[in-house]
Amino acid sequence: MPSYEDELRRFGAELKARREARGWSLTKMALLIQRAAERRGSSTRTDGNTVSRWERGRQRVDGFTQELISEVLGWPRSEMRIPEKRFRRRNDRADEQIVRMTLRAATIGLRVQAPKSMTADPTMATIEAFRIADRRIGGGHLYAAVASYLTYEIGPRLLAGGPNEFAVAASLTEMAGWMAHDAGRQSVAATHFEQAGHLARAGDVEDLAGDIDAAQAHLALYLGKPADALAIAERGRQHASRAPRHSGLVARLLAMEACAAAALGRKVEAVRLLHRSESELGRAEDDPSPLVSPYDEASLASEMARCLYLLGDHVAARQAAEHVLALRPSDRTRSRAFAQLSLALIAMAGPQPDVVEASTIGIEVLGASMALASVRVLHQLDELHRLLTPHRAVHEVADFLQRLEATLPRMKITYQLLARGELAT
């Protein structure tokens, strides 16, 4: 089997033969590639020396430049047979070991202490500990632990049939659903959310039933079903109206309705619902249940950024995302990653994308997210990769894409291991 270097030399020899067949010098070939990039609204630093390194097998041609060469020479890219970078496929077992070591290091501190005010109740202390760990490293790492706790600690208590036991089971089952969602297991998440709703209704806990409706609305939006999301969120507000006032819950449900309306193209309705959500969050509330997922100013700002982006109001969406970063401390890794990626996508929106800003933000996210088990973050990085690839000739973009392409295989190994249950904590 030819070595990587042999394959590069083979490509280089064919490139040289095609260039010389047209009577072009190295400099002319580079100039034609530069003009092809300009026609695409981009640029490239290719010169005669660069072309010479390609032809001698000393340098690999990146994906964007392959497209330019294809255009200049009329050489179909599918026939170029340029070898993949070896760091992407060289040693999958070594990559897997690196992933395992990184993730084990990240999860050493999972046994976090809950706030002292909650430790009088061991179950609530455990729920809060799971929540804190989830915010730091993503739910994918924690799903197995939560599922085990539900099965062996909470399940037997349901035989007693008390309302509080059903409420606790509902809250933890909802949490398991969120963690499955974070790990990319959407059908499992949907099943957990449905089970959690049944448990909340069995325990007659209206605010928790509304909270679970918010989770189901979020999942429906994620799966591209905004009409379903709108109906589910409206149902959730009916549950919330029958419970003691919980402003955070009502604000969350209104924000879900706003995002669904935005996805359906109902701009006026979406803006109205966002204003209502913001007003609701500032209201006084009765004693809220600690089982209901917390929803604060930063949570709302995150939803507003997503909603306003869908509406095309990129200035307001940017302000909302920046507000999230101002409010969330550095240990809220996933929340900050979502906000930063929102800023990167906003930078790429419009007729004149700021590719340098998007790339700079992308590098920051990569630095903080290697051990974060969130397939939602991975999908947004994939989208940023797609948007930036045509601009690879820009130095900052090339730097980010090279780092991302080296990191993505390891991140994907993370999800493969989680799916096989090999990284249970």
N, C-alpha and C positions, 0 to 999 in steps of 0.2 A: 504494500500500500504506500503511495507516494507520501512523503513527509509534507508538513505545512510549508516549509521553505521551498520544496520542489514545486508545490502547487502555485506558490507565488511567482516563482521563476517561469513556470509554464504560461501563466497569464501575462507576465511581462513580455515574454517573447512574442506572443500573439499580438499584444498591443503595439509593440514596435513594428511588427510586420505590416499591420494595418495602417499605421502612420506613414511608414516609408512608401507603401504602395500608392499613397496619395501625394507623395513628394513633399510632405510637410516637415519642417524642422521641429525640434523640441519646443522652441519658443513659439512657433506658430500654433502648434497643438495646444499649448498652455493658453495662448490668447483666445483661441476658439472656445475653450472650456470656460474662460472668464466671461466671454460674451453670452454663452448659453446660460450661465448663472444669472447674469444681468437681466436677461429676458424673463427670468422667473422671479424677478424682484429681489434677488439675493446677490451674494458676492462670494468669491473664493480667492484664496491666496496662492493658487496654483501658478507655478512658473516653470521654466524649462528644466531646472534642477529637480523639481518635484516629479515631472514626467519621467526624467531619467531614472530616478529612484524606483518608480513603479516598474519600468521596463527591466531593471536589473534585479527585481524581486526583493528590493531592500525596504519597501514600504507598501503597506496594504492600502488599497483605494476604499474610502468609506462609501456608505450607501448613497448619499446625495451625489457625490462625484461620479459614482457609477452611472447614475441617471444622466449626468451631463455628458459623459463619454459616449454613452449609448446614443444620445441625440447627435453629437458631433460626428461620430463615425458610422451611424446607422447600424450599430452592432447591438442586437437584442440583449438586454441585460440577462435574460434567462440563459443565454449561451456563453456568458463570460466565465461562469464557474469559478468565481473568486472564493477562496476558502474562508470559512468562518474564523473569527479571531479565536486563538487557542484558549484564551482565558475564559471563554464561554463554555468550552466543551472538554477541556483538557483532562480534568480529573473530577468527575462528578462525586466520587466517594470522598475526596478531600474536601470539596465544597460542602458536602453534607456534614462532615465532621466539624467544619468551621461553624456552620449554622447551629449545630447542636451545642457546641461550646459557648457560643455567643448567647443563645437563648437560656441555657442553664445559668449563666452568669447573671442574666437579666432577671431571672425568676427566683434567685436566692432569697431576695427580700420580700417574697410574697406574703409571708406571715406578718403583715402589718398590723399595728395596734389600732383598734377603733377608738374614736374619741372617748374620753373618760366618762362623759355623761351617759354613754350607751353601754358601758361594760357591765352594768348591773344585770342586764339581760343578755345571756350568752348568745342567744339566737340573733338578736339585733346586732350584737358586736360582730358576729360572723358575717352577716349581710353587709354591714358597713365596711368590713375588711375586704370583702370581695369587690365592693364598689370602688374602693381606693385603688386596689391592684389593677382593676379593669381600666381605670382612667390612665394609669401609668404605662401599661404594656399591652393593652388590647385584650379583648375577650377570648380570642382564639386560644391563648395559653390556659385560660381558666375554665373553659367549658367542662372538661372532664371532672374537675374538682367540684364544681357546682352541681353537676348531674349526680355525682356520687353522694354529696351531702343531702340532696333531695331524696335519693333512694333509701339511704341507710339511716338518716337522722330525722327527716321530716315525714317521710311516708308512713312509718309506723304510728306517728302521732295522730294521723288523720282518722285512725280507727276510733279515737275518742270523740271525733265529730264536733269539737268546739269551733265557734266562728273564728277565733283567733288563729287556730291551727290552719284552717282553710286560707285565711288571709296571708299567713306566712308562706304557705305552700304556693299560693298564687304569685306572690312577689318574687320568690326564688325561681319559679318556673318562667316568669317573664324575663328575669335576669338571664336564665339559660338561653332563652330565645334571642336576646340581644347578643349574647356571646356567640351563638351559632351563626347569627347574621354577620357578625364581625369576621368570622372565620370563613365566610362565603358559602355556608350551608343553608340556603334560603328555604328549602322545603322543610328542613328540621326546625328552623326558626318559626315558620308559619305554624307548624304543629304545636310547638311550645306556647306560642301566643294564644292559640285557640284553647289549649288546655288551661292556661292561666286564666282566661276569661271565664271558663266554666267554674273554676275554683273560687274566683272572686264573687261570682254570682251565688254560688253555693254558700259562701260565708256572708252574703248580703253586705258586701263592702263596696259601696257605690263609687267612692273616689278611686279605689284601686281598679275597679272595672273600667272607669274612665281613663286611667293611666294606661291600662293594657290596650284600650282602643287607640290611644295615641301611638303606641308601639306598632299596632297593626296598620294604622294609617301610614306611618313612616315606611313600613315594608312595602305596602301597596305602591307608594310613590317611587320607591327604589326599583320596583319591578315594572314601572311604566304604566301604572293603572291609576291615574289621578282621579277619575270619577269615583272609583271604589274608595280611594283615600278620603275624598271629600265626604262621602256618605258615612264612613266609619268615624271620622272626626266629629261630625255632627251628632252621631249616636253617643260618642264619648261625652260631649257637653251635656247631653240629657242625663247621663249617669252622674256627672259632676254636680248638676243642679239639685240633685236629691241628697247630696252629701254636705257636711259642714264646708263653709267656704274655703276653697284651696286655690288661691290666686295663681300660683305657679302652674297648677294643673290646667286651669281654664286658659291661661296664656299659652301654654303649650299646644292645647287643642286648637285654639284660634290660629296659631302659627302654622299648624298642619293644614288647616283649611286654606290659609293664605297660599301656601306652597302648591296645594292641589289646584286652587283657582288659577295661579300663575301658569302652571303646567297646561291648563286647559285654555290659556289665552285670555282669561278674564281679568284684565289689568286693573280696572276700577275696583272690582270686588276684592282682588288680592291686596291692594293698597289699603282699602278700608279695614280689612281683617287684620293686617299688620298693625295698624294704628290701635285697633281695639285690643290686640294682644299686648302691646306696649303699655297701654293704659291699665289693663287688668293686672299686670305684673306689679304695678306700684300700689295696689290696693292692700288694705289691711285684711288679714284672714283669720279664721278660727284656728284652733289647734290642729295643724296638719298631721296626717298620719306619716310616721317615719318610713312606712312601707312603700309609699308612693315615691317614684323616682324624683330626685331633686331637679328643679328647673329654675335657673337664675338668669340674671341679666346677660351673662356671656352665652348661655344656652340660646336665649332669644336672638342675640346678635348673630349667632351662627346660622340660625334658620333664616333670619332676615337677609344675610349675605347670599344664601342660596336662592331665596325667593326673588330678590331684586336682580340677581344675575339672570334668572329666567325671564324677568320682565325687560331686560335690556338696559336697566339703569345701572351702568357700571360704576359711576361715581359714588352713588349711595351704597352699592354692594361693597366697594372697596372700603368705605368708611366703616361699614358693619364688620367686615373681616378684621380690619385693623383694631376695632374696639375689642374683639375677642382676644387678640394677642395682648392688648393692654391689660385685660382682666385676668387672663389665665396664667398661672405661674408655670415655671419651666417643667414641673413634674406632671403637668397635664398634657402628656405627650401627644395623645391622639387628637384631642381638641385643638391643640396648636397646629398640628399637621394639617387638619382640615382647613383651618383658617389660612394658613400659608399657601396651601394648594389652591384655595379660592382666589387668593391674590395673584398667583401665577397664571391661572386661567383667565382672570380679568385682564391681566397685562397682555395676554395673547388675543383678546377680543378686539374687534374694531378693525378699521382698514389699515392701521399702522401699528402692528403688534410690537410691544417692547420685549424683544427676545432676550436681551441682556438681563433685564429685571426678572423675567420668568426663569431664566437659567440660574441666576443667583439664588432665587428663592428655592428652586428645585434642589440645589446642592445643600442648602440648609436643612431641608426636609430629610434628605437622604442621611445626613449626619445624625439626625435624632431618631430615625425610624427603622433602623436595621433590625432591631429586636421587637418591633411593634407588630403584633399579630392582628392586623386589620386588612382584610381583603379590599375594603372600601378605599383605604389609602393606596393600596397597590393599583386599583383600577384608575384612580386619578393620576397616579404617576404614569401609567400606560398612556392615558389620554394626553398628558403633557409631552410625553415622548413623541406621540403622533404629530402633535402640533408643531414641535420644534424641529423635527427631522428635516423638513425642507430648508431650514436655515443653518444647517450644520457647518457651512463655510465660515460662519461667524465664530471667532475664537472661543468666546464664553459659552456659546451653545455647544460647540464640539467638546469642550471640557465637561460640561454637565452630562451630555449624552454618553460620553465614554464612561463616566462614573456610574451612570444609571445602568448602562448595558452590562457593566461588570457586577452590579449589585442585584439587578432583577432576578437572575437565575437563582441566587441564594434566597431571596425573598420568596420565590415560588417554591423552592424546596421546603421552606418553612410550612407552607400550606399543605404540601403533600404529606409531610410528617404529621401535621395536625389531623389531617383527614384520616390517616392510618392509626391515629391515637398513640403515636410514638413520642409525643411531647407533653403528655399529661403531667400536671404538676401536683 
